[in-house]
Amino acid sequence: MDKSIRAAWIIALLLCSLGCGKDELKIAPEIVFESVSLPVETTKLSDHKGKVVLLDFWATWCAPCIQSMPLIEKVHQKYKEKGLVVIGVTDEGRFKVDEFLRRMPIRYNILLDTNKTSNPDYELTTIPVLFLIDKEGNIAYSLRGAPEDTAELEAEIEKLLSR
């Protein structure tokens, strides 16, 4: 096999391991979330079955995560009345996240995965990572890294909301 063809195949395989397969459905692993505010309330991802859910895995120390938050807020505002649930997920400490949120003008849900159960289940090797969960609880779309704009994400959301 020609070296350039072999290199192209290797690159294609690497790219697919980083986010191809948008049409392949995989059941979204369950996550138990805790509220940032006290008293602590718990919810589960499965509580939102029947709705389209956008999960945003982020951290307070992650510059690309912080950069993408206004874009995610824009998507939240545009689609919340149409049935989209946006959840920002972090595994950081409650007080650190609460302090951060006092300075960040976002209105979508920020919840804690303090037991760090989502890291292996969602194969979180980097952040930010976005997952769109369809109404049946399947991962329908994922994006690793900060989105440059929301066009592709919005197209996927509209497709899922219309089903």
N, C-alpha and C positions, 0 to 999 in steps of 0.2 A: 504494500500500500504506500502510495506517495506520502512524503512527510507532511506536506501541507494539508492533505485530506485527513491524515491521522490527527494532526493538530486541530483541525476544524471539528472533528468528532469529539475530541477531548474537551474542547471549549464548550461545545453543545451539551455534553454530559454534565459539565460543571455548572453551566447556567441552569439546566433543568433541576439540579439538586438544590439550587438557591431560590426556586420559586416557579418553575414551570408547572404544568399540570393544573392550570386554573379550572379545567373542566373535570378533573378527577375529584370525586367527592369522597371525603373522609369524615367520619363522625367526629365532631369537635369534642376533645377530652373535657370532662367536667372540671370546673374550677369552683372552689368555695371562696367567696370574697368576703372581706371585712370592710366595714365603713371606715373612713378616715376619722370622722367625728365620733366623739363619745356621747352616750354609751355606744359600745360597739354593737353593730347589727351585722348579721351575716346573710348573704344571698348566694345563690348558685347560678351558674351560667344556664342551666336547664330551666330555671325560673322564667327565662325569656323565650322559651320554645314557642313558636308561632309568630315570632317577630324576627326581623333581620337585625343582626347584631354586628357592630364593628368593634373589634377588640384592638386596642392600641397598647402594646407592651412598651413601656418607657421607664426612664429613671431621671431623677432630679439632676444628676451629674452629666447627663447625656445631651450635648449641644444639638445634634440632629433631632433628638426627641423634642426638645424645647422649641426648636425651629418649626417643627411640623405641627405643633399644638394649635396655632391659629388656623391652619388649614383644616384640621380636624374639627375645630369649633365651627368653622364655616359650613362644613358638611353637616354637622349636628344641627345647626340652626335651620338649614335648608330642608332636611329630611325628617326631623323629629316628629312633625305632625303627620307624616306619611307612614310612620311605623318603624323608623330606624332607632335602635337603641345603641348609643355609643358608650363604651366603657374603657377608660384608661386604666391599665393594670400595672402596678408596680409592686416589687417585693421589699421596698424600703420601709423604714420605721415610720410609724404613725405621726410622731411629732415633727420629724423632718419633712414629711410630705405635707402636713398641715401648714407648716411655715412657708413652704414653697407655694402652695396654692393661694395663700393670702396675697401673693405678689403677681399671680398669673390670672388674667381675666378669662377664664373658661367656665362654661356652665354644664358641660357633660359630666357624667359620673366618673369620678376617680375612686377606684377601689383597690384594696390591698390584697395581695396574695402572700401573706406573711409566712405561710408554711412552704413557700417556694415550690408548690406542687406543679405549677404550669411549666417551669423551665424544661424538664425532660419531656413532658407530654407534648409540648408545642415546639420542641427542638429549637429552643431559643439560644442560639450561639452568638447572636448579635442583637442589638436594638438600635432604633425602633423597628418593630415588626407589626404590621397590621394584618388582621384576619377578618374576613367577612364570613359570618355564619348565616346560612339560609334558615328559612322558617322551620325546616325539619331538623335543624341542629347539625348540619353538615358544614364543613369548611368548604366554601365555594370559591374563595379567592384569598390570596396572600400577597403581601408586598414587604420585602425586607429592605430596610433603609427608609430615609425620609422621602416622602413624595415631593416632587418638584412642583406639581400642581395637582388639582383634584379631578381632572377630566376623566381619566381612566377609572379611578375609584368611583366617581359618580355614575359612570356608565354601568359599572357592575352593580352598584346599589340599586339603580333604577330597574335593571333587569331582575334582580332578586325581589324587589318590592312588587313588581308586576305579576309575579307568579302566584 
